[in-house]
Amino acid sequence: MSPKEIVSQFVAAINKHDNDACFELMAEDFWFIDSEGRVYDGRKKSYWPDYFEIVPDCKISISEVLVSGNTVVLLGTASGTCTPDGTLIPENHWNTPAAWRAVVVDDQVKEWQVFADNEPIRVIMRRYSRSGAPGP
């Protein structure tokens, strides 16, 4: 498969909240790079299950795909509802422009980097921490 097809499957797995499919598409030496540049060993961290619990309706919407060799760049939006307890309430919904960079090696995603404004979700998290309610 082409890098574009692999990344498309990875996005579909994220949008389905399918941790097993995400894991199968990740290389043994998979790295997740967040929007602040922090690097995580994604195969050892339970990133996806934790994220799906905090944002159970997370969605990546892609408007443009750019490919150069084994690197795929996606442009679009990220959205979801931040929840501390699984209850989806409208005021906790966020939507922000985003970009992702994926590096594909041997039909698996080796790197997944997010470029997005995380302030919308931070505002929601701060609201919970100030209220004394458990934060997401």
C-alpha positions as CSV (number, residue, x, y, z in Angstrom):
1,M,0.0,0.0,0.0
2,S,1.1,3.6,-0.5
3,P,1.9,5.8,2.5
4,K,-1.2,7.8,1.7
5,E,-3.4,4.7,2.0
6,I,-1.7,3.6,5.3
7,V,-2.3,7.1,6.8
8,S,-5.9,7.1,5.6
9,Q,-6.4,3.8,7.4
10,F,-4.8,5.2,10.5
11,V,-7.1,8.2,10.5
12,A,-10.1,5.9,9.9
13,A,-9.0,3.8,13.0
14,I,-8.7,7.0,15.1
15,N,-12.2,8.2,13.9
16,K,-13.6,4.8,14.8
17,H,-11.8,4.9,18.2
18,D,-10.4,1.5,17.3
19,N,-7.3,1.1,19.5
20,D,-6.5,-2.3,18.1
21,A,-6.5,-1.0,14.5
22,C,-4.4,2.0,15.6
23,F,-1.9,-0.3,17.3
24,E,-1.7,-2.6,14.3
25,L,-0.8,0.3,12.0
26,M,1.9,1.6,14.3
27,A,5.5,0.6,13.8
28,E,7.4,-1.1,16.7
29,D,9.3,2.2,17.1
30,F,6.3,4.5,16.7
31,W,6.7,8.0,18.0
32,F,3.8,10.4,18.8
33,I,4.8,14.1,18.8
34,D,2.2,16.4,20.3
35,S,1.5,20.0,19.3
36,E,4.0,21.3,21.8
37,G,6.8,19.2,20.3
38,R,6.9,16.6,23.2
39,V,7.8,13.2,21.9
40,Y,6.2,10.0,23.3
41,D,7.1,6.4,22.7
42,G,3.6,5.6,21.4
43,R,3.9,1.8,21.6
44,K,4.5,1.8,25.3
45,K,2.0,4.5,26.3
46,S,-1.7,3.9,26.4
47,Y,-2.2,7.2,24.5
48,W,-5.2,6.2,22.3
49,P,-7.3,4.4,25.0
50,D,-6.7,7.3,27.4
51,Y,-7.5,9.9,24.7
52,F,-10.6,8.1,23.6
53,E,-11.8,8.1,27.2
54,I,-11.3,11.8,27.6
55,V,-12.6,12.7,24.1
56,P,-15.0,9.9,23.3
57,D,-16.3,11.5,20.1
58,C,-12.9,12.8,18.8
59,K,-12.8,13.2,15.0
60,I,-10.2,14.1,12.4
61,S,-11.7,15.7,9.3
62,I,-9.2,15.9,6.4
63,S,-9.5,18.6,3.7
64,E,-6.2,18.2,1.9
65,V,-3.4,15.5,1.7
66,L,0.1,16.2,0.6
67,V,2.6,13.4,0.0
68,S,6.4,13.5,-0.4
69,G,8.0,10.1,-0.4
70,N,7.1,8.3,2.8
71,T,5.9,11.5,4.5
72,V,2.2,12.4,4.4
73,V,0.8,15.7,5.6
74,L,-2.8,16.1,6.4
75,L,-4.7,19.4,6.7
76,G,-8.1,19.7,8.3
77,T,-9.8,20.0,11.6
78,A,-9.8,18.1,14.9
79,S,-13.0,18.1,17.0
80,G,-14.5,16.4,20.0
81,T,-16.1,16.8,23.4
82,C,-13.9,16.8,26.4
83,T,-15.5,14.9,29.3
84,P,-14.4,13.9,32.8
85,D,-17.1,11.2,33.2
86,G,-18.2,10.2,29.7
87,T,-21.1,12.7,29.6
88,L,-21.1,14.7,26.4
89,I,-22.3,18.2,27.0
90,P,-22.4,20.8,24.3
91,E,-20.3,23.4,26.1
92,N,-17.4,21.0,26.2
93,H,-17.3,20.5,22.5
94,W,-14.3,22.0,20.6
95,N,-13.3,22.2,17.0
96,T,-9.9,23.5,15.8
97,P,-7.9,23.7,12.6
98,A,-5.1,21.1,12.6
99,A,-2.4,19.5,10.6
100,W,-0.7,16.1,11.0
101,R,2.6,14.8,9.7
102,A,2.9,11.0,9.3
103,V,6.0,9.1,8.4
104,V,5.3,5.6,7.0
105,V,8.0,2.9,6.9
106,D,7.3,-0.7,5.8
107,D,3.5,-0.1,5.6
108,Q,3.3,1.2,9.2
109,V,3.1,4.6,10.8
110,K,6.5,5.3,12.4
111,E,5.8,9.0,13.4
112,W,2.5,10.8,14.0
113,Q,2.9,14.5,14.7
114,V,0.0,16.9,15.5
115,F,0.0,20.6,14.8
116,A,-3.1,22.2,16.4
117,D,-4.2,24.9,18.7
118,N,-4.9,23.0,22.0
119,E,-6.3,26.1,23.7
120,P,-10.0,25.1,23.2
121,I,-9.5,21.8,25.1
122,R,-7.3,23.5,27.7
123,V,-10.1,26.0,28.5
124,I,-12.5,23.1,29.1
125,M,-10.0,21.3,31.3
126,R,-9.3,24.5,33.3
127,R,-13.0,24.9,33.9
128,Y,-13.1,21.5,35.5
129,S,-10.0,22.0,37.6
130,R,-11.4,25.3,39.0
131,S,-14.8,23.8,39.7
132,G,-13.3,21.0,41.8
133,A,-14.8,18.4,39.5
134,P,-12.5,15.8,38.3
135,G,-10.8,17.0,35.1
136,P,-10.5,15.0,32.0
